[in-house]
């Protein structure tokens, strides 16, 4: 059995975003229980030249929605990068999930040439190459970095918080 581009992208991206939301819940509970200002966690970064937690969430959402847009041809909503609270970051994740879930599996049937250009980076991909060589690795980079920021700031999270519900046998939506 082979996976469609829809099955290899939308359920994976949606699961990652739901786990990111769970990680943010843990972060919010951590600052609340320790009497810390939530902004210190939202602005935290692993290194001075890396994005803060807020931007990691924004980039994960952008990567998810642009992946689906590029693979399906269905325009993604534009989002401002102005989230400053846990509630606003959750709203962005929810809006991204709503978009992902609105795109029908049939929209992924067309093979496309995907051309990326930003800064010095330029690349051409077919759907499969784009998904496996760029989109999913980039998405998980931002999720993992958000996880690492939270861990580095003392939030009590572990691998299962990152992975979520695993080992469940179920059909992917739209399968």
N, C-alpha and C positions, 0 to 999 in steps of 0.2 A: 504494500500500500504506500502510496506517495502522499505527501502533504501539499496542499495548495498554498499559494502565497498568502492567502487569507489566514489559513490555519497556522502557518508558520510565523505570522506577524501579530494579528489582532489579539488572540488569546494570550500570547506571550507578553506583549506590551501592556495589556490590561492587567494581567497578573502582577507584573513589575510595578505598575502605578499603584495598585491596591496595597502592595507591600510597602511602597514608599509612603503611602498615607498612614499605614500602621506604624512605621518608623517615626513619622512626625508625631503621632499620638504619644509614643513613648517619650519623645523629646519634650513635648509639651508637659506631660506628667512629671518628668524629671525637673524641669525648671520650676514648676509649681510646688513640688514637694521640697525643693531646696531653697525656695524663696529667691530665685534668681530672676532677673529681667529676661523675658523671652527673646528680646532683641540680641542679647549676647550669644544665644545659640543660633538664631537665624542669621546673624552676621559672622559666625565662626567659620574659619577656613583651616585647611591643613597646612598650607604654606602661603606666604605673602603673595605669591604670583598665581595663586589658584582662586577660583570663584568661591564665594561663601555658600553656605547651605541653601539660602534662598535661590541663588542662581543655579545650583545643582538641580534643584527641583524644577525650576523654569526650563533648563536645558533638557532634562529628562522628558518633560511634557512636550517641548518643541520637537524633540527627536521622535517621540511616539506619533504625534499628529502629522509631522512632515513625512515620516515613513509611510503612513497610510495614504496620505495625499499622493505621494510619488508613485506608489504601487497601484493605486485605484483610479487616480485621475479626479477624485472628488475633493474639491477645495476644502481646506482646513480653516477653522476660524483663526483670525489674528488675535493675539493676546499681548497686552502690554506687560513689560517686565517690571511691575511696580508692587509686587506683593511684599508686605512688611510684617505680616502676622501669620501665626499658624492657621488661623481661619482663612485668610486669603490664599495661602498655599494649598490648603485643602480644596478651596473653591476652584483653583486652577486645575488641580488633579481631576476633580469631578467634571469640569467642563471638557477636559481632554478625553476622559472616559466616555462621556456622552457622545462626543464626536466619533470616537473609535467604534462605538456600538451602533451608530447611525449608518455606517457605511456598509452596504450589502456585499456579501461574499462574491456575488457575480461581478462586481466592479473590478475585482482583482484578476480577471481572466485574460486581460490583454497584456501581451509582452511589450515593454516599453524600454526606450533608451533613457537612462537617467544620467544627467550631466550635472555635476556639482562644481561650483566655482565660488571660492571665498578665500580672500587673501591670496597667497601663493599656491594654495591647494586647488588642483583641478583634476577631476577624474570622470570617467565614463563607465557606466555599469549597465548590465542587463538586470532584470528584476532580482534574480537569484543572487548575483554577485553583490548588488547593492544591499540586499537584506543581510547576507551572511558576512560580508567583508567590511561593511561600513555601518549600517543602521543599527543592528543588534549590538555589535561591540560598543558603539558610541552610547547607546541607551544604557547598557549595563555599566559603562564607565561612570556615568553620572549617578546612577542608583548606588553603585558601590562607594563612590566618593561621598555621597550624602550619608551612607551608613558609617563610613570611616570618620567623618566629622562628628557625628553623634557619639560614636564610641570614644573618640578622642576627648570629647567634652564630658565624659563620665556617664553617659546614658547607658543604662543597663539593658543592652540588647545583645543578642547572639545570632548565630547562623540561622536558626529556625525563624527568627524574626525577619531575616532577609529572605529566606526561601519561602516561608509561608506554608500553606497546606500542600504537602507533596505526597506522592504515592497514591493519589486518588484516581481510580479508573473512571473516566467520564469522557463523553464525546465533546469535542471542542464546539463552541457555538458556531452555527452555520455549517456544520459538518454534514 
